[in-house]
Amino acid sequence: MDTTQRTEQQRSADRRRRELLEAADRVVLRDGPGASMNAIAAEAGITKPILYRHFGDKGGLYAALAKRHTDALLEALRAALDAPAERRERVEATLDTYLAAIEARPQVYRFLMHPSEGGPQSDQGFDVGLHSAPLLRRMGEELGKVIEERVDLGPDSAQLARVWGHGIVGMMHAAGDWWLGERPCTRAELVRSLADLLWGRLAAAGDKVGGPSF
């Protein structure tokens, strides 16, 4: 098989994978954590064994969907951080971007963070923590890199930036999860409250020399 044939086969496989992920997204939007491999296979017009061939099991499909949505969320968060605005405004915009994303697609959020809520129709043997924890860790590491690039935290800046990154993601996740379930206040009120909690140290820190401003 020559290089051209291999390249075309890879493109075809990538295209088919995207189509299957789009079908999975449609089922997740409809069924949330109750989305099953059977329902996703039916939506894609294939059999369950073929779906397994592409993703292995529900964990593999979950990982692919998590990457798809996390990539999009991280891109949106970076755009909020890069917006031409004062630092406090960008902090609030970043928090709002996360909360707006989970509010806009609550079924997707619940599938990614609370798959065990699917009930008896969901696939058995799916470990929530095994799959959702790496998603949050990835977001924490990415945010830590952004902080290190932009904020002068003094000695041990790299380690402190990682602490901040994981701490902020943990705060956003916990507060957002509570807010999405109970709706005790408006999104804008939650954003302001969380920004107030972060603002003291962020307001005092200078911009990293030679890096993008924050």
N, C-alpha and C positions, 0 to 999 in steps of 0.2 A: 504494500500500500504506500503510495507516494505522499509527500507532505500536503499537497493540495487536497487529496481525498481525506486525510486525517483532519485537516483544518475544517473542511466542510462537515464532516461527521461531528466534530466538536461544536460547531455552530448550531447544527441541527439539535444536538443533545441539550445545549444551553437554551435554545428556543423552546424546546419541549418542557424543560424544567421550569422556565418562566411561566408557561401556560398552566402547568400544574399548580404552581404557587398562586397564580391568579384565581384558579378554581378553588383552591384551599381558602384564599382570602374571602371569596364570596360566601363560602359555607360558614366561616368563622364570623363574618358580619351578621349572618342569619342566626347561627346557633350558639355563638360565644363558646364558653368552655365545653359545651356539649358537642362540639364539632368532632365527628368520628372519622376514622380512616374510611369506613364504608361510605359515609355521606360524601366525603371529598372525592373518592374514586367515582362515585355515581355522577357527581357534578362535572367531573372531567371526562366522563364517558369512557372510563377504562375499568378494568377489574382491580380489586384490591392487591393481588400479587404484583401487578404491573406498578402500582403505586409504591409498594415495598421495594421493587427493583430500583426505583429512583431515589428513595429516601431511607430505606432500611426498615424503619419503624416509626411510630409516632414521635419518638424523641428526635429522630433525624429530620422529620418534617417540621417539628416545632423549632429546631435550631435554624432551619432555613428561613422560616417565617420570622423568627426573632431577629435574625441578621437583616432581613429585608426592611423590617419596621424600625429597627435600631439605627440602621444606616440613614434612613430618611429623617429620623428624629435628631440624630447628631448633626446632620447637615443643617436642619432648621435652627438648632441651638447655636451653632457656630455663626449662622447668619444674624441671629439676635445679638450675639456678642460683638459682631463686626459692624453693627449699625452705627451711623454717625450720630451719636447722642452722648449725653453725660453719663458717667459711670453708674450712678444710681438708676437712671432710666434703663440702661442696658441690663443691669441686674434684674430689675423688675420684668423687662421684656423676655429675658431668658427663663425666669420662673414661669411666666405666663405662657411661653411657647410650650413648655412641658405639660402644664395643666390643660391647655387648649387641646393638645394632641390626645390626651387620654379622655377628655370630655367629648371630643368629636367622634371617637371610635371606641366607646366603652366595651363593646363586645370583644374587640381585638385585645384591648388591655386585659380584660378578664381571662381571655384564653391564654395570654402570655404569662400572667401573674397568678391566676387562680384556676388553673385547668382542672383541679379536683372538684370544682363546683359543678362540673358537667353532669353529675348524677349517674344513674345506672346505665344510661345510653353511651357514656363516654368509654374510651378504651381503658382497659384495666392495666395495672402495673406501671402507671405513669407517675414518676417521682417529681413533684412540684419543685422542691428545693434544688434537685439535681440540675434542673433546666433553667429556672428563673434566676438563681443566684449568679451564674456566669454572665447573664445579660446585664444585671445591675453592676457587677464588677467591671465589665467592659465600659459601661457609661462612666463609672467612677474614675477609671484609668484615663479615659479620653478627656474628661473634664479636668483632671489633674494636670495633664499635658498643657491644656489651654491656659490654666492658671500659671503654670511655671513659665510659659512663654511670655506672659503679659504682666505679671505682678512681682514686684521685688519684695520677697518675704525674708530677706536677710540670710543669716547662716542656716545651713541645712534646708535651703529653699526647695530643692527637688523633693525631699521627703515630706516637707510640710505641705507642698502643693498636692501631693498624693493624698495626704490626710484630709485636706480641704475638699478635694475632688470626691472622695468616697463619702465624706461627711455630708456634703451638699446633696449628692445623689440620694443618700439614705434619707435625708430630711425631705426632699421632694417626693420620694416614693412613699414614705410613711404618711406624710401629710396629705398627699394627693389621693392615696388609697382611702384614707378616712373621709376626706372631703367628697370623693366621688360616690361613696356609699351613703353618706348622711346628708350632704349638702347643707351644712350648718350656716354657711355664709356665701356671699357671692365669690366668684373667681377673683375679681379685682380686690376684694377685701382680704382674701387668703394671700394673694401675691404681695400686697403691702405688708401684711403681718410677717411673712417669711423674709421679705427684704429687710424689714426692721431688725429681725433676729441676726441677719448676716452683716448688716451694714457697718457696725462699729469698727471691726478689724479691717474690712474692705475699704472703708473710707480713709483709714490711716495709712494703708500701704501705698507705696509709690509705684509708678510704672516701671517695668523692667527696662533697663537701658538697652537700646537697640532692638527691642521687641515691639510688637503691636501694642498700642495703648489700650488701657482698660479703665 
